[in-house]
Amino acid sequence: MTLRAGILSMLLAASALASAAPAPSCIPIRVGYVDQNRPPYWLGDGDKVPDPPGAGVDLIRDAVQASGFGPCTPSWVRLPAARIKIALAAGDIDLAPLGEMPFYPAEIAIPRDKAGNIDLNRAMHNQVLVLVRTRDKLPPNTNPMQYFRGKTLGIPMGNSYTARLREAGLTLDDGARDLDRNIEKLRLGRVDGVVVAAVMPSHLKQTLDKYKGEIMQLQQPLLNIRLWLAFNDSFYHAHPQQAEALWTWLDTNRNRLGYVMQRYRKD
């Protein structure tokens, strides 16, 4: 009985220690992203985060929780597209997806290689595609960069690649807030095509299904672009190990978006 009592006492003591052990600590992180409905990556409009929030939000959450920031959920901050870079540089948010830019402010940190150059391997890669009216009977393999010279493309306001497309000689209408409004312009004949970014062309299937064959997607991309998960520089220097781990996780798990996309497929 004494032995059993001793063992029981040890087990109780171990249990008490385990229950008293602190839970894994969390590093609070505020993640900014666009407040426009851009399915399947960012869902909903305005500052409220819907459920489900979109595949892009799911991917960022997975990356944060896998990179040493702790098990807590990030704080989501939805902002107009033009405000995201400003808020990140000012430290109003800690992390945000940013497109390619000619230069990055010193207040923003993106992944670098050992030589200090931008690390292209730790970027997320997107394609810029064009949607057109099916009734226009364009061949699916139409070269959009050539065909749309002299025509007008609708593009949601605030996109980071708008300047690059204008520099390429394309005429853009960037007055509409989101993809749905641009497609409505296309249906009414106010633009000749609509620009949309996608990691894979198949990701637009659900969007196209809404229009029951009225809208189609050209096969050739208009542009290939990169997207960075960028940190506020002060936040990066406060948590460099976790930030570097996040960028490396994205590189190692570059097919992860295809997995989280399953939540948004309606076949």
N, C-alpha and C positions, 0 to 999 in steps of 0.2 A: 504493500500500500504506500509505503514511504517513497519508493522509486516512482510509482505512478504519480503520486502527488508532486514529486519533484519535476517530473516531465511536464505535467500539466501546468505547473507554475512557470516553467521556462517558456512553454507555448503561449501562455497568457501574456508574459512579459514581452515576447517577440511581437505578438499581435498589437500590444499597446504601443510599442516603438514604431511599428509600421503605420499605425493610425496617426501617430504624432508626427511622422515624417512630412515635411512640407511637400505640397503638390508641385509638379514641374512649373517653374516660373514662366511668365509670359512677358515678352517685350511688346508693349503696345505699338501698333503700326497702323497708320492711316493711309488707306489706298484710294487714290483718286482715279475716276474713270468717267467717260462721257455720259451726259445725262440725256442722250438721245437713243431711241429705239433702233438698234442696228443688229437685227437678228442674223445668225443665232448667237453672236458673241456677247452683245450687250442688249438686254431686254428692258422694256419700259421707258417711260419719259419722265422727266422731272427728278426731284431729289430722293424720291422713295425707291428703295431697292425691292423689286418684286421677288416672288418665289414661284418658279426658279428664276435666278437672276441673269442667266446667260452663260454660255460656255467659257467666255473669257474670264468672267468673275470666278467660276469654279476652278479654272486653271491657276489663276493667281492665288486663290486660297490654298490650293494643294501645294503650290510652290512655297508659300510662306510657312505653312505648317510643317513642311519637310526640311526646312533649312535652319532650324535652331531658334526660331522666334518663339517657340512654345506652342502648346495645343490650343490657345485661344484663337477665336476668329478675328480677322482684321476688322477695323472700322472702315466702312465703305463711305466714300464722299463722292457724290455725283456732281459733276461740274459741266458747264458749257465747254465745248471742245477748245475754244480759244483761251480759256482760263486755266487749263490744266498745267501747261508749262510754267505760267506765271506763279500759280499756287505752289508748285513743286519747288521752284527756285526760292520762293519766299519762306518755305518751311511750313506752309499751311497744311500740306500733306507730306507724307514721307516716301511714298512709292507711287508710280503711275506708268502706264504704257505710253511711250512716245515714239513717233515716227522718225524717219531719217531727217536730219537737219544739216545745213551747211556747217554749222558749228553749234556747240553746246555750251550754255553759260557755265561759269566756274562753280555756280551753286548747285549744279546737277551732276550726279555721278552715273556713268554708264560703264559696262565692263571693259577692262583694258587688258592687253596681253603684257608679257614681261618687258617688252620694249616700250610700253606706254601707249601703244596704238589701240584704236577701237578694236575689240575682239569680236570679229564677225561670226565666229562659231557660237557665241553665246547670245545671238539675236534670234528673234522669232521671224520667220519668213512668210510673207503674204504675197498674193497676186492681186493686182487691180484688174478687174474684169469689166466687161460692158454688156448691159442688157439692152435689147432692142425689141421693137414690135414684130411679132411673127408675120403680120400682114405685109411687112416691107420685103419679105422673102430674101433677106440677105443670106448668102451661103454661110454656114456655121464656121467655116475656116477663114472668113474675112479678116484681113489684117486691120485691126481697129486704128492703129496709129496712122495708117495711110488713109483709110476710108473717111475718118471723121475730121480731116483737115477741111476747113470751110463749112463745117457743120457745128451744131451746138450740143455739148454733153452736159447733162445735169449731174451735179455732185453735191452731197450734203455739205453744209457750211462747216468750216473749221478743220477740214482735212489737211494733214501735214504735207501731202503730196500735191496739193492744188497748184502751188507755185511751179513745181517741176513739170506738171502737165502744160501749164501756160508757156513755160520756157520752151517746151517742145513744139509750140505753135498751135495748140488746140484752144478752141473757144469754149469756155466753161460758164455755166449758169450755176452759181453756188448760193442762190437765194433761199433754197428750201432746207428745212431743218433736218430731215431724215430721208431714208430710202423710200418709204411709202409715198411721201409727198412728191419725190422725184419721179417715181413710177407713174403717179397720177399725171404729172406734166407730160411724160412720155405718151401716155394713152391719149391725151388731149392734143398731141402734136406740137406742144410748145418746146420740146427738145427732141433731138434725133436719137439719143441714146442716154443711158444712165450708167454712171461709174459706181462700182461697188468693190470693196476689198473682201477677199476670202482667202483662208489658208488653203482650201481645196475647192475647186469648182463644185464638187458634189455637195458642199455645205450650203449652197443656195437652193437646194431642191425644195425645201419646205416653203421658202419665199416664192419661188416660181409656181409651185402648186396652187397658191392662192389665186393666181390669175388664169387658171384653167386653159393653158396653152396660148394665151394672148401675148405673153411676154416670153422671150427666149434669151439665151445666153450665148454670146460668141465664144468660140473655143479658145482662140488665141488671147493671152493676157495683154492688156494695154501696157502694164509695167510689172516688174518684180520689185518688191520693196521689203525693207526690214523694219521690224518693230522692236523697241527696247523696253525692258522693264527697268526704269531709271529711278534712282534714289535721290532724295535731297542730300546734298554733299555733307552737311553737318550730321545728318542721321547716319549716313554711310560711315563716317569716321567714328561715330559712337558705337557702331555695330558692324565692323568690317568683316568679321568671320561669318556672320549670318548672311550678310549681303552677297559676299563672294559665293557662299554655298548656294544661295538662291539662283544666281546666274549659272552656276555649274549644273544645278539640278535641271534647269530649263534646257541646257544643252544635252544632258544625258537622257532626258525624258521628252525629247522633241516630238515624239509621237503621242504624247499624253493627251493632247487636245482631241485627237481622234477618239480616244476612250471617253472623255467627258462629253463629247458631242452626242453619244448614244442617248443621253438623257433628253435631247431635244429633237430627236428624229421621230417623225410620224409617218411611217411607211404605209 
